[in-house]
């Protein structure tokens, strides 16, 4: 999470809140894709960490992979 918020320039509290601003959702989606697809965490674990539903975390992780994922791997 620290790398993502630093590189993307967003506050960690904003990502872990229920905010739906476009830039917040983009970073949340990036985090879900990194955590679930690349690091092997379950959608439920990521959802609990972010304070969102499991369905939301899985949906964000399964969406079209973002180009920004390559910056982290």
Backbone torsions as a table, in degrees:
resi	resn	phi	psi	omega
1	UNK	NA	-40.4	-177.9
2	UNK	-60.0	-42.4	178.6
3	UNK	-63.5	-43.1	-177.6
4	UNK	-64.1	-48.3	-178.2
5	UNK	-67.5	-33.8	178.7
6	UNK	-68.5	-49.4	-177.3
7	UNK	-70.6	-32.3	-178.0
8	UNK	-91.7	-12.2	176.2
9	UNK	70.5	36.4	-179.9
10	UNK	-122.9	148.2	179.1
11	UNK	-72.5	133.5	-179.7
12	UNK	-59.5	-38.2	179.7
13	UNK	-62.1	-33.8	179.2
14	UNK	-67.7	-38.7	179.7
15	UNK	-68.5	-37.0	-178.1
16	UNK	-85.8	5.2	177.5
17	UNK	-98.8	-178.7	-178.9
18	UNK	-91.0	14.5	-177.9
19	UNK	-60.6	146.3	-178.3
20	UNK	-121.7	21.3	175.4
21	UNK	-64.3	147.7	-173.7
22	UNK	-54.8	-45.4	-177.1
23	UNK	-70.1	-31.9	178.2
24	UNK	-70.3	-44.7	179.7
25	UNK	-63.4	-36.6	179.0
26	UNK	-62.3	-45.6	-179.9
27	UNK	-70.4	-37.3	176.6
28	UNK	-62.5	-41.5	177.5
29	UNK	-62.5	-44.2	177.6
30	UNK	-59.8	-45.3	179.9
31	UNK	-62.3	-43.8	179.4
32	UNK	-62.0	-42.2	179.5
33	UNK	-65.1	-40.8	178.2
34	UNK	-65.7	-47.4	-175.0
35	UNK	-69.0	-43.5	-175.1
36	UNK	-82.9	-53.0	-173.7
37	UNK	-77.6	-40.9	-172.4
38	UNK	-96.6	-32.6	-175.2
39	UNK	-104.3	-10.4	173.5
40	UNK	84.3	12.6	175.6
41	UNK	-73.5	153.3	176.9
42	UNK	-79.0	158.1	176.8
43	UNK	-61.1	-33.9	179.9
44	UNK	-66.8	-41.5	178.9
45	UNK	-63.5	-44.7	-179.6
46	UNK	-65.0	-41.8	180.0
47	UNK	-61.5	-44.2	178.7
48	UNK	-61.8	-41.7	-179.5
49	UNK	-64.0	-41.2	-176.8
50	UNK	-84.8	-17.4	-177.2
51	UNK	79.4	30.7	178.2
52	UNK	-121.2	175.7	179.6
53	UNK	-77.8	156.9	177.6
54	UNK	-61.0	-40.2	178.8
55	UNK	-58.9	-43.2	179.5
56	UNK	-64.6	-44.0	-179.9
57	UNK	-63.2	-43.9	179.5
58	UNK	-67.1	-37.6	179.0
59	UNK	-66.3	-42.0	178.0
60	UNK	-65.4	-40.5	-179.6
61	UNK	-68.1	-34.4	-176.1
62	UNK	-84.5	-10.3	-179.2
63	UNK	-67.8	168.2	-178.1
64	UNK	-49.7	127.4	-174.1
65	UNK	-63.1	133.4	-178.4
66	UNK	-79.1	148.0	178.4
67	UNK	-65.0	-28.2	-177.9
68	UNK	-65.0	-18.6	179.3
69	UNK	-59.5	-33.1	-179.2
70	UNK	-63.7	-25.4	178.8
71	UNK	-66.3	-23.6	-174.0
72	UNK	-101.7	-12.6	178.2
73	UNK	-135.6	NA	NA
